[in-house]
């Protein structure tokens, strides 16, 4: 079974552009206002400021825990490669891109190199 990170977000959002995604000056961290309700097969994320909800699978929940501290997209890809056997660099990169695009900006904060919110 693959480790594709499934997210379902119940709100309309603008997606990050490819250029923004690969900008390594940016780091991502969980939004501290978001609550994470763990379930048997993942978690439900809720942002009370926007009233948006997102569902992530177990892999997404593990990434959520990893992103309690800021990390770049390369660090997220490395985390997936180190923690899920049999995952290719291509799959880890695609999953990271999907995770970030789906959850930023409501659930994940995008930080500049100086750790200030963008």
C-alpha positions in Angstrom: 0.0 0.0 0.0 1.3 3.5 -0.9 1.7 6.3 1.5 -0.1 8.9 -0.5 -1.3 11.6 1.9 -5.0 12.0 1.6 -6.5 15.4 2.5 -10.0 16.5 2.0 -10.6 20.1 2.7 -14.1 21.5 3.1 -13.6 25.0 1.8 -12.6 26.7 -1.4 -9.0 27.9 -1.5 -6.4 29.3 -3.8 -3.6 26.8 -4.5 0.0 27.7 -4.3 1.8 28.1 -7.6 4.6 25.8 -8.5 7.1 28.7 -8.1 6.0 29.3 -4.5 6.1 25.6 -3.7 9.7 25.2 -4.7 10.9 28.4 -3.0 13.2 27.0 -0.4 13.2 30.3 1.7 9.8 29.3 2.8 9.1 27.0 5.7 5.8 25.5 6.8 4.4 25.0 10.3 1.0 24.1 11.7 -1.2 27.0 12.4 -1.5 27.1 16.2 -5.2 28.1 16.2 -6.0 24.8 14.3 -7.3 21.9 16.4 -6.4 18.4 15.5 -8.9 15.7 16.4 -7.2 12.3 16.0 -9.2 9.5 14.6 -8.4 5.8 14.1 -7.5 6.4 10.4 -6.1 10.0 10.5 -7.4 13.3 11.9 -9.8 16.1 11.4 -8.3 19.5 11.4 -10.5 22.5 12.3 -9.6 26.2 12.0 -12.0 28.2 14.1 -10.9 31.5 12.5 -12.0 30.5 9.1 -14.5 27.8 10.1 -12.8 25.4 7.6 -12.3 21.7 8.2 -9.8 19.3 6.6 -9.4 15.5 6.9 -6.0 13.9 6.7 -5.0 10.2 6.7 -2.4 8.6 9.0 0.5 9.8 6.9 -1.0 13.3 6.9 -1.3 13.1 10.7 2.3 12.1 11.0 3.3 15.1 8.9 1.1 17.3 11.0 3.1 16.2 14.1 6.4 16.7 12.2 5.3 20.3 11.3 4.8 21.4 14.9 8.2 23.0 14.2 9.0 24.8 10.9 10.3 22.8 8.0 11.0 23.4 4.3 9.5 21.3 1.6 12.8 19.5 1.1 12.8 18.6 4.8 9.2 17.3 4.5 10.2 15.1 1.5 13.2 13.8 3.4 11.0 13.0 6.4 8.6 11.0 4.2 11.6 9.1 2.6 13.1 8.3 6.0 9.8 7.1 7.5 8.0 5.3 4.7 9.9 2.4 3.1 9.4 1.9 -0.6 8.4 5.6 -1.3 10.1 7.1 -4.3 11.5 10.6 -4.3 8.9 11.5 -7.0 6.0 10.2 -4.8 7.3 11.9 -1.7 7.7 15.2 -3.6 4.2 14.9 -5.1 2.6 14.1 -1.7 4.4 17.0 -0.1 3.2 19.4 -2.7 -0.3 18.2 -2.4 -0.2 18.4 1.4 1.1 22.0 1.4 -1.1 23.2 -1.4 -4.2 21.7 0.3 -3.5 22.9 3.8 -1.9 26.3 3.4 -2.8 29.0 4.4 -5.6 28.0 6.7 -4.1 25.0 8.4 -0.3 25.5 7.7 1.5 28.8 8.1 4.0 29.8 5.5 7.1 31.3 7.1 9.9 33.3 5.6 13.5 32.4 6.2 13.4 34.6 9.4 10.5 32.5 10.8 8.0 35.4 10.4 4.6 34.7 8.9 4.4 35.6 5.3 
